[in-house]
């Protein structure tokens, strides 16, 4: 079990510098003012036999973007990750297989026309992540 403190508050603006701005004039910085957040994670591993490990885990990754500056660059809310995996071992060789389901919480966004943000609903955010690794110990 553990936690990670991310200092997103250092991301106070997004400034893109062009050698030649597409509009012919400098592009203004976009305020972000993200907040510091935690990511909590836990997991367990069970050695079934010498050659097989079972693993499960859970992560809660908090969203750093405040309602006042949320936009379509990162349209998200808190993220929940549910994972499971198998570890195989024989002699000096190993192989690990993992599956993670990423579920992003729904979020409603109030319009900010000056920033180009419309009334929005971010729904059904999810992803399926599959991993495979092979290792050899020297």
N, C-alpha and C positions, 0 to 999 in steps of 0.2 A: 504494500500500500504506500502511496506517496502523493505528493503534490508539487506542482510547478507554479511559481508566481511569475507571470509575464508582465513586464513593465511597458505595456502598450501606450501609456501616457506620453511616451517620448515621440509617438507618431501624432504630431499636432497639425500637420498639413501635408498635402501632396502637391509638389511643385514639379512641373514638367518643363524642362528647358529645351527649346528648339533652336537649331542654328538659324533656320528661317521659319518663323511661326506660320502656320497654315492660314491664319486670318490676316497676316501682315502686321499684327501688333502682338505684344507680349501676352502670353496666356496667364491669367491670374492663378494664384495658389488656391487650392481647394482645402478649406478647413476640415480637419478630421477629429481632433480632440478625443481620441480613444481613451478608454479607462483601463486601469490595471485590473487583471483578473486572475483567477486560479484555474488550474486544470488538476482534477483529482483522478487518480487511477489506482486500480487494484487488480490483482490477478493471483491465481493459484496454479501450481503445477503438481501433478501426481504421477509418480513413477510406477507404472503398472507392472512392468517386468524390466530386466536390464536393458532391453532394446527399444522400449516404448514409453514415452511420456505423453500425458494428456494435459492440456492447458486451457484455461478460460480466463477472461478478463473483462473489465468494464472501465471506461473512461468517461468523465464528465468534463467537457471543455467549454468554459463559460465564454459568452460573446462580449467582446470589448467595445463594440460600436454603439455609441449612444443614439437615441432616437433623433436628436437634433442634427446629427451629421451622417446618419446611415444613408447609403446610396446603393446603386446597382453594381458597384465595383466588387463588393463582398456582401451579397444579399443573404444574410444568415442570422441565426440566433444561436442559442446554446446548442452544442453538439453532444450526442451520446453515442459512444462506440461500444458495441458488444462483440467480443471476439472469442474464438475457439481455435485450437490447433493441436497438431500431433507432432511429436519429435521421435525420429527413428535413429538408432545408433547401432553400428556394427563395426567391430575393430576400430580403425581410426576414422571411419566415415560416419557422416551424419546427414540427415535430411529433415527439414522442417516444413510443414504445410500449415497455412493459417487462413482463416476466414474472418473478416470483420464486417459487421453491418453498421453503417454510419447513418444515424437518424438526426436530422436537424429540426429543431422545434419551429413551429409556425410563428410568423411575425407579421403584424400589421404596421404599415408605415403611413404617417400623415403627410399630405402633400406639402412640399416646399418649392413652389414654382420658380423662385429666384435661383434655386440650385438645380433645376431640371428634374426634380423628383415629384412624381405624381402619387396620389393615394394608391397604395400598393399592398398586396398580400403575398407574402412568401410562403408557399405551401408545399407539402410533400417533398421536402428535401431529404434525399437519402442516396446512399451509394453502397455498392457491394465491392469489397476489397479482398483480393485473393493473393496470397504470398507463397513462394516456394524458394527454399534455399538449400544448397548442398555444401557440406563442409568436409575438410580433411585436416586432421591434426598431425603436425610434423613432430 
